[in-house]
Amino acid sequence: MQVFICFIQVDQYIHRILVEEDAKDSQERNEELFHASADAGEKLYRKGDFAESGISNLDSYLLKKVFINL
C-alpha cells in the first residue's frame, strides 16, 4: 500500500527534495540542489540532518520532520 501526501506549502516540497537528495550516497547526490536552494533551503534543511536524526527509514523521517512539523 502506498500513501500519497498532499503538500500544503511549497516549503514542504523543497524540504522533501533536499532530504531525499541528502539520503542518496555521495556519488548519486546532486549537490546543485543544495546550492540552488541557498538560504531558503538552509532554513528548511541542513545537509546531514537525516543521518544525524537516527531515523533509518526515509519515509518515517519525511513524515515526522516534513509533514507533521507544519
C-alpha angles and dihedrals in degrees: 000000000000124000120210116207121203115223112235096190137024087237090065091053093049091045091052093049091051093048093048091049092048091050091061119091115264095259093057097039119109104220090186090076091061092048093046093051090054116166095351091056093048090056089054102038137003116210108257096028092115093054092043092050093072090224105132098192117075094207091052091050092050092049094048101039105028109030104029095042096073 
